[in-house]
Amino acid sequence: MPLLSIIEQMADTMNRQPDHACLFGVASEQQGYFTAAQARACGFDTNLIAYHKRRGRFINVYRGVYRLRDYPSSPREEVVAAWLSAGRDVAVVSHESALDLLDLSDVIPSRIHLTVPRSKRHLSAGPGVEVHTTTRPLLPEDITTREGVRLTSPARTIVDAAEWGTGPEQIEMAIHEAISRGLTTKRRIRQASTTRSRRVERLVLGALDLAGG
């Protein structure tokens, strides 16, 4: 890139005024959290982010992830923070954490579960976060969104949780809830189970039988 263009871009960045409404709009879609990159896109340069951090307006929860101090708290906000830290375009919330966000069972996750591509297996996770990897890319039908977060679809979530070791009664409840609420179909759940171990397939098919499948 020509030197003049670089200088012009730097000048544009320096002259841009921070857009607080822009940042609030981004954060309000993510339970009050935002990344440094998102803040910069709203006109907050590195020095200004550091200034608001020192003033206590921005709370640094992970490297490159912040929370608006005065934003109302919510029960699952720590999941959003961990997801942003792992990379909002890379990671998805999964397993028992996704069951909880989808409200498909009574399970209370002891850890925050995230799934990333195998190429990101060395991703550094924060305390209380368990990172799972997948060797094949997640398809569009494997992903949904809730509360501003990308997470695995109901069918994918159920078989992931079953494979990880979530209790059979919770898997049965999740299948019943997902089908009765029209979040997925018996066919999709059955198809998802065929890609897993025989133990998981038997568990899922048995639960489908109990659900009238």
C-alpha positions in Angstrom: 0.0 0.0 0.0 1.4 3.5 -0.9 2.8 5.5 2.1 0.3 8.3 1.4 -2.6 5.9 1.7 -1.3 4.6 5.0 -0.9 8.2 6.3 -4.4 9.1 5.2 -5.9 6.0 6.9 -4.1 6.8 10.1 -5.4 10.4 9.9 -8.9 9.2 9.4 -8.6 6.9 12.5 -7.2 9.7 14.6 -9.9 12.2 13.5 -12.8 9.8 14.1 -14.9 10.6 17.1 -15.8 7.7 19.4 -19.4 6.6 18.8 -20.9 5.7 22.2 -24.2 4.8 20.7 -22.5 2.4 18.3 -20.6 0.6 21.1 -23.7 0.4 23.3 -25.6 -1.1 20.4 -23.0 -3.7 19.8 -22.7 -4.5 23.6 -26.4 -4.7 24.1 -26.6 -7.6 21.6 -23.9 -9.4 23.6 -25.1 -9.1 27.2 -23.1 -5.9 27.7 -19.8 -7.3 26.4 -17.7 -6.3 23.4 -14.3 -7.0 21.9 -11.5 -4.5 21.4 -12.0 -4.9 17.6 -15.6 -4.0 17.9 -14.8 -0.9 20.0 -12.2 0.2 17.4 -14.9 -0.2 14.7 -17.0 2.3 16.8 -14.2 4.8 16.9 -12.5 3.9 20.2 -8.8 3.6 19.6 -6.4 1.6 21.9 -5.6 4.6 24.1 -9.3 5.5 24.5 -10.1 1.9 25.5 -7.3 2.0 28.0 -8.6 5.3 29.4 -12.1 4.0 29.9 -10.7 0.9 31.5 -8.7 3.0 34.0 -11.8 5.0 34.7 -13.7 1.8 35.4 -16.3 2.3 32.6 -14.9 -0.7 30.6 -14.3 -3.8 32.7 -11.6 -6.1 31.2 -12.8 -9.7 31.6 -10.6 -11.5 29.1 -7.8 -10.4 26.9 -9.4 -8.2 24.3 -12.9 -8.6 25.8 -14.6 -5.9 27.9 -17.9 -5.3 29.6 -19.8 -2.0 30.0 -19.7 -1.4 33.7 -23.3 -0.1 34.0 -24.9 -2.7 31.7 -27.5 -4.8 33.6 -26.2 -8.2 34.6 -27.8 -11.4 33.3 -27.7 -15.1 34.4 -25.6 -16.4 31.5 -23.4 -13.5 30.7 -20.2 -15.3 31.5 -21.0 -17.7 28.6 -21.1 -14.7 26.2 -17.7 -13.4 27.6 -16.0 -16.8 27.1 -17.4 -17.1 23.6 -16.2 -13.6 22.6 -12.8 -14.5 24.1 -12.5 -17.6 22.0 -13.5 -15.7 18.8 -17.1 -14.9 17.9 -16.5 -16.0 14.2 -14.6 -19.1 15.3 -16.3 -20.6 18.4 -19.8 -21.8 19.1 -21.3 -22.5 22.5 -22.0 -26.2 22.7 -22.8 -29.3 24.8 -24.4 -28.6 28.2 -23.9 -24.9 27.8 -26.0 -24.9 24.7 -28.6 -27.2 26.4 -28.9 -24.5 29.0 -29.1 -21.6 26.6 -31.7 -23.5 24.6 -33.5 -24.3 27.8 -33.8 -27.9 26.8 -33.1 -29.6 30.1 -32.6 -29.1 33.8 -28.8 -29.5 33.6 -26.7 -26.9 35.4 -23.4 -26.8 33.5 -20.3 -27.0 35.7 -18.2 -25.5 32.9 -18.6 -23.3 29.9 -18.5 -25.5 26.8 -17.3 -24.2 23.5 -16.6 -25.9 20.2 -13.9 -24.8 17.7 -12.4 -26.2 14.5 -9.6 -28.7 15.0 -7.1 -26.1 13.7 -7.9 -24.0 16.7 -7.3 -26.8 19.2 -4.5 -24.9 21.0 -6.8 -22.0 21.8 -6.2 -20.8 25.3 -9.4 -21.0 27.3 -10.1 -19.1 30.5 -10.8 -20.8 33.9 -14.0 -22.8 33.9 -14.0 -23.1 30.1 -13.8 -26.4 28.3 -12.9 -26.3 24.6 -14.0 -29.1 22.3 -12.8 -29.5 18.7 -14.4 -30.8 15.6 -12.6 -32.2 12.6 -15.2 -31.2 10.1 -16.6 -27.7 9.6 -19.9 -27.0 11.3 -22.6 -26.7 8.6 -25.2 -23.9 8.7 -27.8 -26.4 9.9 -25.5 -27.2 12.9 -25.6 -23.6 14.2 -28.2 -21.3 15.6 -28.2 -18.2 17.7 -29.7 -17.3 21.1 -29.2 -14.1 23.2 -26.7 -12.8 20.7 -24.5 -15.9 20.8 -23.7 -18.5 18.2 -24.4 -22.0 19.4 -24.9 -25.5 18.2 -28.4 -26.4 16.8 -30.7 -28.4 19.0 -30.0 -31.7 17.2 -26.3 -31.2 17.3 -26.4 -30.0 20.9 -28.2 -33.2 22.0 -25.8 -35.6 20.4 -22.8 -33.6 21.6 -24.1 -33.7 25.2 -24.9 -37.4 25.0 -21.4 -38.1 23.7 -19.8 -36.0 26.4 -21.6 -37.9 29.1 -24.7 -35.8 30.1 -27.1 -38.0 32.0 -29.6 -40.1 30.0 -32.6 -38.5 31.8 -31.4 -35.0 30.6 -30.9 -36.3 27.1 -34.5 -37.7 27.1 -35.8 -34.4 28.4 -33.9 -32.4 25.8 -35.2 -34.5 23.0 -38.8 -34.2 24.3 -38.5 -30.5 24.7 -36.8 -29.9 21.3 -39.5 -31.9 19.4 -42.5 -30.6 21.3 -41.4 -27.0 20.8 -40.7 -27.5 17.2 -37.0 -26.7 17.5 -36.0 -29.7 15.5 -37.4 -33.0 14.2 -37.0 -36.7 15.1 -35.4 -37.2 11.7 -32.7 -34.6 12.3 -31.9 -36.0 15.8 -31.8 -39.6 14.5 -29.5 -38.5 11.6 -27.2 -36.6 13.9 -26.8 -39.7 16.1 -25.7 -41.9 13.3 -22.4 -40.0 13.1 -21.5 -40.9 16.7 -20.6 -44.0 18.7 -23.0 -46.9 19.1 -23.5 -46.0 22.8 -24.7 -42.5 21.8 -26.8 -43.8 19.0 -28.6 -46.3 21.3 -29.2 -43.6 23.9 -30.6 -41.2 21.4 -32.8 -43.8 19.6 -34.1 -45.0 22.9 -35.0 -41.5 23.9 -36.7 -41.0 20.6 -38.8 -44.1 21.2 -39.9 -42.7 24.6 -40.8 -39.5 22.7 -43.0 -41.5 20.3 -40.2 -41.7 17.6 
